[in-house]
Every structure is written in C-alpha cells, then in structure tokens.
Amino acid sequence: MSIVMLKFSDRTQKDLQAYSGKNMDYHITLVSSTLSLPAQVIDIAPLNVCPSRVTTIENDDKTQSYPCLDIETNPIIRKLRNYYIREVGLKPIYKHFRPHVSLSYKNRKPLRQGNHIGIHTP
C-alpha cells in the first residue's frame, strides 16, 4: 500500500496542532493505493491552500465520522494527484477525491503499514 500526501511546513504543522490540540502529522492525502512504491520525500515549492470549512468525513463503511478541514479545490493539488494516477500508475482506493485535513482519528487505528510519499512544502 502507498499513500501520497502533501505535508505542511513546520509552521503550519504547529498552527494546526495548536488549533486541534492534537500532536498529529497533518497532511492532505493525494492518493491512497494498493500499489506499493518506495518511501520517499520530495520537496516542492510552497503551495497555498485555502480551508473552506470544518466538517466531518466518514470511514468506508459509514460507521464512524472524523472531524476534518475541507480544502478548496486547487489546480496544483489536482495536477499532483493526476500525475500519480496517470503517470506513476497508482490505482486509487477511494473513487471520490475530497481534499481535506483530518483533525482527529478518534477510535481509529493509526496507519502503520505501507509506504508514504511525502511531498513536502518547506
């Protein structure tokens, strides 16, 4: 399993941690796939994203929901996602793409398996 994610700058991480009261590694997941890729971190130019609302997102079987911060549609986020799907060949696990930042994973086991590709914006 591979997860491609946009990771936030240290300053934004600290701001989100202060907002939520949780010491989490905040990110925007671009693609979750069953295909495995080597773990790596790729630095890109800073990218501004705009939060649109605080809401919830449900797990796959709709038995639990988690607080999240929705992110407005951003053409660069879409291009990065499409690159990993079209050029790299990742097959998304989830059909619908909804850019968001999870604010808590209450009652959810943390993801510990698979490889992560962190696209870091310093």
MOPAC internal coordinates of N, CA, C and O (Angstrom, degrees):
PM7 1SCF
backbone

  N    0.0000 0     0.00 0     0.00 0    0    0    0
  C    1.4528 1     0.00 0     0.00 0    1    0    0
  C    1.5192 1   108.98 1     0.00 0    2    1    0
  O    1.2310 1   120.45 1   -39.94 1    3    2    1
  N    1.3133 1   116.74 1   140.06 1    3    2    1
  C    1.4594 1   122.62 1   175.70 1    5    3    2
  C    1.5199 1   109.98 1  -128.44 1    6    5    3
  O    1.2310 1   121.50 1   -34.10 1    7    6    5
  N    1.2981 1   114.73 1   145.90 1    7    6    5
  C    1.4612 1   121.18 1   174.25 1    9    7    6
  C    1.5265 1   107.24 1  -128.61 1   10    9    7
  O    1.2310 1   120.89 1   -54.79 1   11   10    9
  N    1.3175 1   115.90 1   125.21 1   11   10    9
  C    1.4642 1   121.48 1   175.70 1   13   11   10
  C    1.5174 1   106.31 1  -102.58 1   14   13   11
  O    1.2310 1   121.03 1   -55.16 1   15   14   13
  N    1.3311 1   115.63 1   124.84 1   15   14   13
  C    1.4645 1   118.92 1  -175.17 1   17   15   14
  C    1.5228 1   111.35 1  -136.96 1   18   17   15
  O    1.2310 1   121.34 1   -28.88 1   19   18   17
  N    1.3167 1   115.05 1   151.12 1   19   18   17
  C    1.4607 1   122.20 1   170.16 1   21   19   18
  C    1.5137 1   106.82 1   -91.51 1   22   21   19
  O    1.2310 1   120.70 1   -58.14 1   23   22   21
  N    1.3131 1   116.26 1   121.86 1   23   22   21
  C    1.4594 1   120.43 1   179.04 1   25   23   22
  C    1.5273 1   108.11 1  -100.46 1   26   25   23
  O    1.2310 1   120.90 1   -33.50 1   27   26   25
  N    1.3090 1   115.89 1   146.50 1   27   26   25
  C    1.4561 1   120.99 1  -177.03 1   29   27   26
  C    1.5257 1   111.81 1   -86.84 1   30   29   27
  O    1.2310 1   121.31 1   -18.96 1   31   30   29
  N    1.3103 1   115.10 1   161.04 1   31   30   29
  C    1.4586 1   120.74 1   175.16 1   33   31   30
  C    1.5290 1   109.13 1   -63.39 1   34   33   31
  O    1.2310 1   120.55 1   -17.91 1   35   34   33
  N    1.3222 1   116.56 1   162.09 1   35   34   33
  C    1.4671 1   120.62 1   179.10 1   37   35   34
  C    1.5213 1   111.17 1   -57.47 1   38   37   35
  O    1.2310 1   120.18 1   139.05 1   39   38   37
  N    1.3195 1   117.25 1   -40.95 1   39   38   37
  C    1.4762 1   120.74 1  -179.35 1   41   39   38
  C    1.5287 1   110.85 1   -63.15 1   42   41   39
  O    1.2310 1   120.57 1   134.92 1   43   42   41
  N    1.3429 1   116.52 1   -45.08 1   43   42   41
  C    1.4602 1   119.93 1   179.62 1   45   43   42
  C    1.5235 1   110.37 1   -66.48 1   46   45   43
  O    1.2310 1   120.14 1   141.03 1   47   46   45
  N    1.3331 1   117.34 1   -38.97 1   47   46   45
  C    1.4718 1   120.42 1   176.10 1   49   47   46
  C    1.5320 1   110.04 1   -55.64 1   50   49   47
  O    1.2310 1   120.65 1   131.71 1   51   50   49
  N    1.3221 1   116.36 1   -48.29 1   51   50   49
  C    1.4662 1   120.92 1  -178.67 1   53   51   50
  C    1.5232 1   111.23 1   -63.42 1   54   53   51
  O    1.2310 1   120.09 1   139.97 1   55   54   53
  N    1.3338 1   117.43 1   -40.03 1   55   54   53
  C    1.4665 1   121.15 1   178.37 1   57   55   54
  C    1.5297 1   110.98 1   -63.23 1   58   57   55
  O    1.2310 1   120.42 1   135.67 1   59   58   57
  N    1.3315 1   116.80 1   -44.33 1   59   58   57
  C    1.4628 1   120.17 1   179.22 1   61   59   58
  C    1.5252 1   111.32 1   -66.82 1   62   61   59
  O    1.2310 1   120.32 1   142.05 1   63   62   61
  N    1.3267 1   116.99 1   -37.95 1   63   62   61
  C    1.4642 1   120.43 1   177.68 1   65   63   62
  C    1.5277 1   110.54 1   -64.48 1   66   65   63
  O    1.2310 1   120.46 1   140.05 1   67   66   65
  N    1.3306 1   116.73 1   -39.95 1   67   66   65
  C    1.4673 1   120.40 1   178.24 1   69   67   66
  C    1.5332 1   110.21 1   -66.77 1   70   69   67
  O    1.2310 1   120.38 1   139.66 1   71   70   69
  N    1.3231 1   116.87 1   -40.34 1   71   70   69
  C    1.4658 1   121.53 1  -179.54 1   73   71   70
  C    1.5282 1   111.17 1   -64.20 1   74   73   71
  O    1.2310 1   120.74 1   134.45 1   75   74   73
  N    1.3232 1   116.19 1   -45.55 1   75   74   73
  C    1.4669 1   120.04 1  -173.58 1   77   75   74
  C    1.5257 1   113.48 1   -89.49 1   78   77   75
  O    1.2310 1   120.44 1   160.59 1   79   78   77
  N    1.3336 1   116.76 1   -19.41 1   79   78   77
  C    1.4566 1   119.77 1  -174.77 1   81   79   78
  C    1.5178 1   112.82 1    74.03 1   82   81   79
  O    1.2310 1   120.13 1  -166.69 1   83   82   81
  N    1.3192 1   117.36 1    13.31 1   83   82   81
  C    1.4684 1   122.87 1  -179.18 1   85   83   82
  C    1.5234 1   109.71 1  -117.39 1   86   85   83
  O    1.2310 1   121.10 1   -40.77 1   87   86   85
  N    1.3172 1   115.51 1   139.23 1   87   86   85
  C    1.4597 1   121.02 1   176.63 1   89   87   86
  C    1.5285 1   108.38 1   -93.17 1   90   89   87
  O    1.2310 1   120.96 1  -105.24 1   91   90   89
  N    1.3338 1   115.76 1    74.76 1   91   90   89
  C    1.4617 1   121.78 1  -177.71 1   93   91   90
  C    1.5186 1   109.79 1  -111.42 1   94   93   91
  O    1.2310 1   121.19 1   -15.18 1   95   94   93
  N    1.3168 1   115.32 1   164.82 1   95   94   93
  C    1.4614 1   122.34 1   174.16 1   97   95   94
  C    1.5276 1   106.61 1   -95.17 1   98   97   95
  O    1.2310 1   120.44 1   -88.73 1   99   98   97
  N    1.3223 1   116.77 1    91.27 1   99   98   97
  C    1.4542 1   121.57 1  -174.77 1  101   99   98
  C    1.5168 1   111.09 1   -73.98 1  102  101   99
  O    1.2310 1   121.06 1   -36.85 1  103  102  101
  N    1.3327 1   115.57 1   143.15 1  103  102  101
  C    1.4580 1   121.51 1  -177.64 1  105  103  102
  C    1.5287 1   109.03 1  -163.08 1  106  105  103
  O    1.2310 1   121.41 1   -10.83 1  107  106  105
  N    1.3257 1   114.91 1   169.17 1  107  106  105
  C    1.4578 1   122.31 1   171.59 1  109  107  106
  C    1.5256 1   105.61 1  -113.31 1  110  109  107
  O    1.2310 1   120.12 1   -61.61 1  111  110  109
  N    1.3174 1   117.38 1   118.39 1  111  110  109
  C    1.4557 1   120.54 1   178.34 1  113  111  110
  C    1.5258 1   108.77 1   -76.41 1  114  113  111
  O    1.2310 1   120.89 1   -54.40 1  115  114  113
  N    1.3367 1   115.90 1   125.60 1  115  114  113
  C    1.4624 1   120.68 1   177.06 1  117  115  114
  C    1.5231 1   111.04 1   -89.02 1  118  117  115
  O    1.2310 1   120.55 1   134.87 1  119  118  117
  N    1.3402 1   116.55 1   -45.13 1  119  118  117
  C    1.4626 1   121.44 1  -179.25 1  121  119  118
  C    1.5203 1   108.86 1  -149.85 1  122  121  119
  O    1.2310 1   120.19 1   -47.14 1  123  122  121
  N    1.3201 1   117.25 1   132.86 1  123  122  121
  C    1.4636 1   123.42 1   166.07 1  125  123  122
  C    1.5232 1   105.41 1  -109.70 1  126  125  123
  O    1.2310 1   120.69 1   -50.89 1  127  126  125
  N    1.3341 1   116.28 1   129.11 1  127  126  125
  C    1.4629 1   120.56 1  -174.79 1  129  127  126
  C    1.5185 1   110.82 1  -140.23 1  130  129  127
  O    1.2310 1   120.65 1   -28.00 1  131  130  129
  N    1.3199 1   116.37 1   152.00 1  131  130  129
  C    1.4599 1   120.80 1   175.18 1  133  131  130
  C    1.5269 1   111.06 1   -77.47 1  134  133  131
  O    1.2310 1   119.85 1   162.35 1  135  134  133
  N    1.3220 1   117.89 1   -17.65 1  135  134  133
  C    1.4675 1   122.07 1   177.45 1  137  135  134
  C    1.5193 1   109.71 1   -70.65 1  138  137  135
  O    1.2310 1   119.91 1   -44.85 1  139  138  137
  N    1.3076 1   117.79 1   135.15 1  139  138  137
  C    1.4684 1   121.13 1  -179.94 1  141  139  138
  C    1.5213 1   111.13 1   -95.59 1  142  141  139
  O    1.2310 1   121.15 1   -47.11 1  143  142  141
  N    1.3049 1   115.41 1   132.89 1  143  142  141
  C    1.4579 1   123.59 1   174.49 1  145  143  142
  C    1.5168 1   107.92 1  -123.37 1  146  145  143
  O    1.2310 1   119.90 1   -23.16 1  147  146  145
  N    1.3372 1   117.79 1   156.84 1  147  146  145
  C    1.4692 1   119.34 1   176.17 1  149  147  146
  C    1.5285 1   110.76 1   -63.67 1  150  149  147
  O    1.2310 1   120.82 1   -37.37 1  151  150  149
  N    1.3259 1   116.05 1   142.63 1  151  150  149
  C    1.4683 1   120.53 1   176.50 1  153  151  150
  C    1.5224 1   109.01 1   -66.53 1  154  153  151
  O    1.2310 1   120.63 1   -40.53 1  155  154  153
  N    1.3067 1   116.39 1   139.47 1  155  154  153
  C    1.4596 1   121.14 1   179.01 1  157  155  154
  C    1.5214 1   110.04 1  -163.18 1  158  157  155
  O    1.2310 1   121.30 1   -16.65 1  159  158  157
  N    1.3200 1   115.11 1   163.35 1  159  158  157
  C    1.4608 1   121.90 1   174.27 1  161  159  158
  C    1.5148 1   107.09 1  -124.80 1  162  161  159
  O    1.2310 1   120.46 1   -49.83 1  163  162  161
  N    1.3106 1   116.72 1   130.17 1  163  162  161
  C    1.4630 1   122.68 1  -179.65 1  165  163  162
  C    1.5237 1   107.34 1  -119.62 1  166  165  163
  O    1.2310 1   120.24 1   -57.37 1  167  166  165
  N    1.3197 1   117.16 1   122.63 1  167  166  165
  C    1.4585 1   120.40 1   177.34 1  169  167  166
  C    1.5229 1   109.65 1   -84.91 1  170  169  167
  O    1.2310 1   120.94 1   -45.40 1  171  170  169
  N    1.3287 1   115.82 1   134.60 1  171  170  169
  C    1.4580 1   121.71 1   175.36 1  173  171  170
  C    1.5213 1   108.31 1  -127.87 1  174  173  171
  O    1.2310 1   121.21 1   -11.47 1  175  174  173
  N    1.3242 1   115.28 1   168.53 1  175  174  173
  C    1.4628 1   119.95 1   177.46 1  177  175  174
  C    1.5243 1   109.26 1   -62.66 1  178  177  175
  O    1.2310 1   120.28 1   -30.61 1  179  178  177
  N    1.3245 1   117.07 1   149.39 1  179  178  177
  C    1.4630 1   119.73 1   178.14 1  181  179  178
  C    1.5257 1   111.44 1   -53.17 1  182  181  179
  O    1.2310 1   121.32 1   -35.76 1  183  182  181
  N    1.3040 1   115.09 1   144.24 1  183  182  181
  C    1.4551 1   122.86 1  -177.18 1  185  183  182
  C    1.5134 1   108.03 1  -129.98 1  186  185  183
  O    1.2310 1   120.48 1   -53.70 1  187  186  185
  N    1.3050 1   116.68 1   126.30 1  187  186  185
  C    1.4640 1   120.40 1   177.26 1  189  187  186
  C    1.5218 1   109.32 1   -88.35 1  190  189  187
  O    1.2310 1   121.25 1   -48.70 1  191  190  189
  N    1.3260 1   115.22 1   131.30 1  191  190  189
  C    1.4670 1   120.81 1   173.89 1  193  191  190
  C    1.5197 1   107.92 1  -122.85 1  194  193  191
  O    1.2310 1   121.27 1   -28.99 1  195  194  193
  N    1.3141 1   115.17 1   151.01 1  195  194  193
  C    1.4605 1   119.98 1  -177.94 1  197  195  194
  C    1.5298 1   109.66 1  -115.88 1  198  197  195
  O    1.2310 1   120.60 1   -59.68 1  199  198  197
  N    1.3214 1   116.46 1   120.32 1  199  198  197
  C    1.4646 1   118.43 1   174.91 1  201  199  198
  C    1.5235 1   109.34 1   -69.78 1  202  201  199
  O    1.2310 1   120.86 1   -36.06 1  203  202  201
  N    1.3304 1   115.95 1   143.94 1  203  202  201
  C    1.4640 1   118.34 1  -179.68 1  205  203  202
  C    1.5228 1   112.32 1  -108.18 1  206  205  203
  O    1.2310 1   119.97 1   145.73 1  207  206  205
  N    1.3564 1   117.67 1   -34.27 1  207  206  205
  C    1.4615 1   119.29 1   179.00 1  209  207  206
  C    1.5265 1   109.75 1  -170.63 1  210  209  207
  O    1.2310 1   121.50 1   -22.22 1  211  210  209
  N    1.3001 1   114.73 1   157.78 1  211  210  209
  C    1.4631 1   120.83 1   170.85 1  213  211  210
  C    1.5207 1   106.25 1   -93.05 1  214  213  211
  O    1.2310 1   120.72 1   -52.25 1  215  214  213
  N    1.3145 1   116.24 1   127.75 1  215  214  213
  C    1.4575 1   120.93 1  -176.31 1  217  215  214
  C    1.5260 1   108.71 1  -150.29 1  218  217  215
  O    1.2310 1   119.74 1    22.17 1  219  218  217
  N    1.3060 1   118.10 1  -157.83 1  219  218  217
  C    1.4645 1   121.35 1   176.80 1  221  219  218
  C    1.5236 1   109.64 1  -128.93 1  222  221  219
  O    1.2310 1   121.33 1   -20.77 1  223  222  221
  N    1.3103 1   115.06 1   159.23 1  223  222  221
  C    1.4645 1   122.02 1   174.20 1  225  223  222
  C    1.5228 1   106.57 1  -131.47 1  226  225  223
  O    1.2310 1   120.69 1   -39.83 1  227  226  225
  N    1.3242 1   116.29 1   140.17 1  227  226  225
  C    1.4636 1   120.73 1  -177.12 1  229  227  226
  C    1.5199 1   111.27 1   -94.11 1  230  229  227
  O    1.2310 1   121.33 1   -25.99 1  231  230  229
  N    1.3312 1   115.06 1   154.01 1  231  230  229
  C    1.4580 1   118.96 1   172.85 1  233  231  230
  C    1.5293 1   108.34 1   -74.51 1  234  233  231
  O    1.2310 1   120.74 1    -4.92 1  235  234  233
  N    1.3447 1   116.18 1   175.08 1  235  234  233
  C    1.4671 1   120.39 1  -173.33 1  237  235  234
  C    1.5229 1   114.46 1   -57.42 1  238  237  235
  O    1.2310 1   120.18 1   139.27 1  239  238  237
  N    1.3249 1   117.26 1   -40.73 1  239  238  237
  C    1.4708 1   118.63 1  -177.32 1  241  239  238
  C    1.5320 1   112.69 1   -92.04 1  242  241  239
  O    1.2310 1   121.06 1  -171.90 1  243  242  241
  N    1.3258 1   115.58 1     8.10 1  243  242  241
  C    1.4743 1   122.78 1   175.19 1  245  243  242
  C    1.5258 1   113.52 1    60.60 1  246  245  243
  O    1.2310 1   120.55 1  -151.16 1  247  246  245
  N    1.3371 1   116.55 1    28.84 1  247  246  245
  C    1.4653 1   120.18 1   178.85 1  249  247  246
  C    1.5203 1   111.95 1   -95.10 1  250  249  247
  O    1.2310 1   120.19 1   163.31 1  251  250  249
  N    1.3251 1   117.24 1   -16.69 1  251  250  249
  C    1.4622 1   121.28 1   179.35 1  253  251  250
  C    1.5236 1   109.29 1  -140.97 1  254  253  251
  O    1.2310 1   121.30 1   -27.08 1  255  254  253
  N    1.3174 1   115.11 1   152.92 1  255  254  253
  C    1.4637 1   119.42 1   173.99 1  257  255  254
  C    1.5215 1   108.37 1  -129.73 1  258  257  255
  O    1.2310 1   121.43 1   -26.17 1  259  258  257
  N    1.3193 1   114.87 1   153.83 1  259  258  257
  C    1.4608 1   122.19 1  -175.93 1  261  259  258
  C    1.5223 1   109.13 1  -129.00 1  262  261  259
  O    1.2310 1   120.38 1   -36.38 1  263  262  261
  N    1.3404 1   116.89 1   143.62 1  263  262  261
  C    1.4658 1   118.66 1   177.39 1  265  263  262
  C    1.5218 1   110.51 1   -69.46 1  266  265  263
  O    1.2310 1   121.26 1   -39.04 1  267  266  265
  N    1.3182 1   115.20 1   140.96 1  267  266  265
  C    1.4642 1   119.23 1   178.22 1  269  267  266
  C    1.5207 1   110.24 1  -148.38 1  270  269  267
  O    1.2310 1   121.83 1   -15.36 1  271  270  269
  N    1.2915 1   114.11 1   164.64 1  271  270  269
  C    1.4581 1   123.61 1   177.14 1  273  271  270
  C    1.5193 1   106.65 1  -110.79 1  274  273  271
  O    1.2310 1   120.27 1   -72.10 1  275  274  273
  N    1.3366 1   117.09 1   107.90 1  275  274  273
  C    1.4614 1   119.75 1   178.23 1  277  275  274
  C    1.5233 1   109.87 1   -68.02 1  278  277  275
  O    1.2310 1   121.27 1   -34.22 1  279  278  277
  N    1.3194 1   115.18 1   145.78 1  279  278  277
  C    1.4625 1   122.60 1   179.22 1  281  279  278
  C    1.5196 1   107.94 1  -112.95 1  282  281  279
  O    1.2310 1   120.63 1   -45.56 1  283  282  281
  N    1.3462 1   116.40 1   134.44 1  283  282  281
  C    1.4630 1   120.18 1   178.10 1  285  283  282
  C    1.5212 1   109.88 1   -62.13 1  286  285  283
  O    1.2310 1   120.94 1   -30.13 1  287  286  285
  N    1.3257 1   115.81 1   149.87 1  287  286  285
  C    1.4582 1   121.05 1   178.11 1  289  287  286
  C    1.5218 1   109.49 1   -55.61 1  290  289  287
  O    1.2310 1   121.39 1   -46.32 1  291  290  289
  N    1.3123 1   114.94 1   133.68 1  291  290  289
  C    1.4549 1   121.65 1  -176.48 1  293  291  290
  C    1.5298 1   107.67 1  -133.58 1  294  293  291
  O    1.2310 1   119.62 1   -54.63 1  295  294  293
  N    1.3400 1   118.32 1   125.37 1  295  294  293
  C    1.4726 1   119.62 1  -176.26 1  297  295  294
  C    1.5317 1   113.23 1   -62.30 1  298  297  295
  O    1.2310 1   119.67 1   149.00 1  299  298  297
  N    1.3149 1   118.23 1   -31.00 1  299  298  297
  C    1.4675 1   119.84 1   180.00 1  301  299  298
  C    1.5276 1   110.05 1   -71.21 1  302  301  299
  O    1.2310 1   120.11 1   140.25 1  303  302  301
  N    1.3213 1   117.39 1   -39.75 1  303  302  301
  C    1.4666 1   120.37 1   176.73 1  305  303  302
  C    1.5295 1   109.24 1   -61.78 1  306  305  303
  O    1.2310 1   120.08 1   136.53 1  307  306  305
  N    1.3172 1   117.46 1   -43.47 1  307  306  305
  C    1.4731 1   120.58 1   178.48 1  309  307  306
  C    1.5318 1   110.81 1   -62.53 1  310  309  307
  O    1.2310 1   120.06 1   136.83 1  311  310  309
  N    1.3342 1   117.50 1   -43.17 1  311  310  309
  C    1.4723 1   120.43 1  -179.74 1  313  311  310
  C    1.5234 1   111.17 1   -63.06 1  314  313  311
  O    1.2310 1   120.43 1   137.81 1  315  314  313
  N    1.3280 1   116.79 1   -42.19 1  315  314  313
  C    1.4682 1   119.54 1   178.69 1  317  315  314
  C    1.5231 1   110.37 1   -63.24 1  318  317  315
  O    1.2310 1   120.30 1   134.56 1  319  318  317
  N    1.3251 1   117.04 1   -45.44 1  319  318  317
  C    1.4682 1   120.51 1   178.21 1  321  319  318
  C    1.5238 1   110.40 1   -59.42 1  322  321  319
  O    1.2310 1   120.44 1   130.92 1  323  322  321
  N    1.3257 1   116.76 1   -49.08 1  323  322  321
  C    1.4618 1   120.67 1  -178.67 1  325  323  322
  C    1.5278 1   112.02 1   -61.81 1  326  325  323
  O    1.2310 1   119.91 1   144.74 1  327  326  325
  N    1.3291 1   117.79 1   -35.26 1  327  326  325
  C    1.4656 1   120.76 1   177.54 1  329  327  326
  C    1.5318 1   110.39 1   -59.39 1  330  329  327
  O    1.2310 1   120.27 1   131.82 1  331  330  329
  N    1.3192 1   117.09 1   -48.18 1  331  330  329
  C    1.4647 1   120.21 1  -177.83 1  333  331  330
  C    1.5242 1   112.28 1   -68.73 1  334  333  331
  O    1.2310 1   120.15 1   153.11 1  335  334  333
  N    1.3162 1   117.33 1   -26.89 1  335  334  333
  C    1.4635 1   120.11 1   177.70 1  337  335  334
  C    1.5337 1   110.60 1   -81.76 1  338  337  335
  O    1.2310 1   120.46 1   130.06 1  339  338  337
  N    1.3331 1   116.73 1   -49.94 1  339  338  337
  C    1.4709 1   120.81 1  -173.65 1  341  339  338
  C    1.5227 1   113.60 1   -81.46 1  342  341  339
  O    1.2310 1   120.36 1   136.96 1  343  342  341
  N    1.3286 1   116.91 1   -43.04 1  343  342  341
  C    1.4679 1   120.10 1  -174.36 1  345  343  342
  C    1.5258 1   113.20 1   -90.14 1  346  345  343
  O    1.2310 1   120.30 1   138.87 1  347  346  345
  N    1.3152 1   117.04 1   -41.13 1  347  346  345
  C    1.4648 1   121.29 1  -177.99 1  349  347  346
  C    1.5330 1   110.39 1   -85.69 1  350  349  347
  O    1.2310 1   120.45 1   151.25 1  351  350  349
  N    1.3293 1   116.74 1   -28.75 1  351  350  349
  C    1.4505 1   120.66 1   176.80 1  353  351  350
  C    1.5174 1   115.58 1    93.64 1  354  353  351
  O    1.2310 1   120.15 1  -162.18 1  355  354  353
  N    1.3484 1   117.32 1    17.82 1  355  354  353
  C    1.4598 1   119.29 1   176.92 1  357  355  354
  C    1.5318 1   109.78 1   -67.68 1  358  357  355
  O    1.2310 1   121.10 1   -40.16 1  359  358  357
  N    1.3024 1   115.49 1   139.84 1  359  358  357
  C    1.4693 1   121.91 1   176.77 1  361  359  358
  C    1.5243 1   107.49 1  -104.85 1  362  361  359
  O    1.2310 1   119.67 1   -70.19 1  363  362  361
  N    1.3369 1   118.24 1   109.81 1  363  362  361
  C    1.4669 1   120.36 1  -177.46 1  365  363  362
  C    1.5282 1   112.73 1   -60.79 1  366  365  363
  O    1.2310 1   121.19 1   -42.94 1  367  366  365
  N    1.3182 1   115.33 1   137.06 1  367  366  365
  C    1.4591 1   121.46 1   175.23 1  369  367  366
  C    1.5280 1   109.59 1   -72.54 1  370  369  367
  O    1.2310 1   120.70 1   140.72 1  371  370  369
  N    1.3303 1   116.26 1   -39.28 1  371  370  369
  C    1.4582 1   122.00 1  -177.54 1  373  371  370
  C    1.5261 1   109.79 1  -101.17 1  374  373  371
  O    1.2310 1   120.30 1   -47.97 1  375  374  373
  N    1.3152 1   117.02 1   132.03 1  375  374  373
  C    1.4700 1   121.49 1  -176.19 1  377  375  374
  C    1.5172 1   112.35 1   -70.87 1  378  377  375
  O    1.2310 1   120.73 1   137.34 1  379  378  377
  N    1.3280 1   116.21 1   -42.66 1  379  378  377
  C    1.4632 1   120.26 1  -175.26 1  381  379  378
  C    1.5217 1   109.77 1   -97.61 1  382  381  379
  O    1.2310 1   121.27 1   -45.56 1  383  382  381
  N    1.3185 1   115.17 1   134.44 1  383  382  381
  C    1.4614 1   121.04 1   179.70 1  385  383  382
  C    1.5134 1   108.52 1  -103.23 1  386  385  383
  O    1.2310 1   121.09 1   -59.03 1  387  386  385
  N    1.3139 1   115.53 1   120.97 1  387  386  385
  C    1.4602 1   122.49 1   179.03 1  389  387  386
  C    1.5234 1   106.78 1  -130.47 1  390  389  387
  O    1.2310 1   119.86 1   -82.15 1  391  390  389
  N    1.3344 1   117.88 1    97.85 1  391  390  389
  C    1.4685 1   119.10 1  -179.26 1  393  391  390
  C    1.5235 1   111.10 1   -60.07 1  394  393  391
  O    1.2310 1   120.94 1   -52.20 1  395  394  393
  N    1.3248 1   115.80 1   127.80 1  395  394  393
  C    1.4593 1   120.80 1  -179.14 1  397  395  394
  C    1.5198 1   109.42 1  -159.29 1  398  397  395
  O    1.2310 1   121.25 1   -13.99 1  399  398  397
  N    1.3119 1   115.21 1   166.01 1  399  398  397
  C    1.4579 1   123.03 1   173.50 1  401  399  398
  C    1.5230 1   106.64 1  -118.49 1  402  401  399
  O    1.2310 1   120.19 1   -63.40 1  403  402  401
  N    1.3320 1   117.24 1   116.60 1  403  402  401
  C    1.4631 1   119.74 1   176.44 1  405  403  402
  C    1.5187 1   108.93 1   -69.37 1  406  405  403
  O    1.2310 1   120.66 1   -47.00 1  407  406  405
  N    1.3284 1   116.35 1   133.00 1  407  406  405
  C    1.4608 1   121.07 1  -178.38 1  409  407  406
  C    1.5241 1   112.79 1   -98.57 1  410  409  407
  O    1.2310 1   120.24 1   165.43 1  411  410  409
  N    1.3146 1   117.16 1   -14.57 1  411  410  409
  C    1.4534 1   121.12 1   179.82 1  413  411  410
  C    1.5212 1   108.68 1  -163.52 1  414  413  411
  O    1.2310 1   121.06 1   -28.88 1  415  414  413
  N    1.3143 1   115.57 1   151.12 1  415  414  413
  C    1.4606 1   121.23 1   175.52 1  417  415  414
  C    1.5209 1   109.41 1  -123.35 1  418  417  415
  O    1.2310 1   119.89 1  -134.06 1  419  418  417
  N    1.3090 1   117.82 1    45.94 1  419  418  417
  C    1.4637 1   122.02 1  -179.01 1  421  419  418
  C    1.5304 1   109.99 1   -55.44 1  422  421  419
  O    1.2310 1   121.21 1   -46.95 1  423  422  421
  N    1.3286 1   115.30 1   133.05 1  423  422  421
  C    1.4627 1   122.89 1   179.28 1  425  423  422
  C    1.5240 1   113.36 1    61.99 1  426  425  423
  O    1.2310 1   119.94 1  -159.28 1  427  426  425
  N    1.3163 1   117.72 1    20.72 1  427  426  425
  C    1.4610 1   120.62 1   179.12 1  429  427  426
  C    1.5165 1   108.40 1  -120.72 1  430  429  427
  O    1.2310 1   120.72 1   -45.33 1  431  430  429
  N    1.3014 1   116.22 1   134.67 1  431  430  429
  C    1.4559 1   119.68 1   177.52 1  433  431  430
  C    1.5222 1   108.70 1   -69.65 1  434  433  431
  O    1.2310 1   119.82 1   -45.56 1  435  434  433
  N    1.3332 1   117.95 1   134.44 1  435  434  433
  C    1.4565 1   119.14 1   178.81 1  437  435  434
  C    1.5271 1   110.82 1   -66.81 1  438  437  435
  O    1.2310 1   120.83 1   -31.70 1  439  438  437
  N    1.3136 1   116.01 1   148.30 1  439  438  437
  C    1.4527 1   121.35 1   178.41 1  441  439  438
  C    1.5237 1   109.36 1   -71.65 1  442  441  439
  O    1.2310 1   120.12 1   -59.81 1  443  442  441
  N    1.3020 1   117.38 1   120.19 1  443  442  441
  C    1.4546 1   120.83 1  -177.61 1  445  443  442
  C    1.5202 1   112.29 1  -124.87 1  446  445  443
  O    1.2310 1   119.67 1   172.27 1  447  446  445
  N    1.3072 1   118.23 1    -7.73 1  447  446  445
  C    1.4470 1   119.05 1  -178.93 1  449  447  446
  C    1.5169 1   109.75 1  -112.50 1  450  449  447
  O    1.2310 1   120.94 1   -17.25 1  451  450  449
  N    1.3047 1   115.80 1   162.75 1  451  450  449
  C    1.4541 1   120.27 1   178.49 1  453  451  450
  C    1.5150 1   112.01 1    89.91 1  454  453  451
  O    1.2310 1   121.22 1    -4.04 1  455  454  453
  N    1.3020 1   115.27 1   175.96 1  455  454  453
  C    1.4522 1   122.01 1  -177.77 1  457  455  454
  C    1.5161 1   109.86 1  -110.10 1  458  457  455
  O    1.2310 1   121.39 1   -33.72 1  459  458  457
  N    1.2993 1   114.94 1   146.28 1  459  458  457
  C    1.4569 1   121.20 1   179.46 1  461  459  458
  C    1.5207 1   109.30 1  -116.67 1  462  461  459
  O    1.2310 1   121.19 1   -44.54 1  463  462  461
  N    1.3041 1   115.33 1   135.46 1  463  462  461
  C    1.4549 1   120.80 1   172.15 1  465  463  462
  C    1.5174 1   105.53 1  -108.63 1  466  465  463
  O    1.2310 1   120.64 1   -74.03 1  467  466  465
  N    1.3002 1   116.39 1   105.97 1  467  466  465
  C    1.4573 1   120.45 1  -179.00 1  469  467  466
  C    1.5081 1   110.24 1   -92.07 1  470  469  467
  O    1.2310 1   120.50 1   -61.48 1  471  470  469
  N    1.2961 1   116.64 1   118.52 1  471  470  469
  C    1.4647 1   121.29 1   174.57 1  473  471  470
  C    1.5080 1   105.24 1   -96.18 1  474  473  471
  O    1.2310 1   120.74 1   -76.14 1  475  474  473
  N    1.2969 1   116.20 1   103.86 1  475  474  473
  C    1.4624 1   122.65 1  -169.45 1  477  475  474
  C    1.5275 1   110.60 1   -95.73 1  478  477  475
  O    1.2310 1   120.89 1   -45.39 1  479  478  477
  N    1.3207 1   115.91 1   134.61 1  479  478  477
  C    1.4584 1   120.50 1   174.72 1  481  479  478
  C    1.5269 1   107.57 1  -108.42 1  482  481  479
  O    1.2310 1   120.23 1   -80.51 1  483  482  481
  N    1.3250 1   117.16 1    99.49 1  483  482  481
  C    1.4841 1   120.51 1  -176.13 1  485  483  482
  C    1.5178 1   113.19 1   -64.94 1  486  485  483
  O    1.2310 1   120.10 1   180.00 1  487  486  485

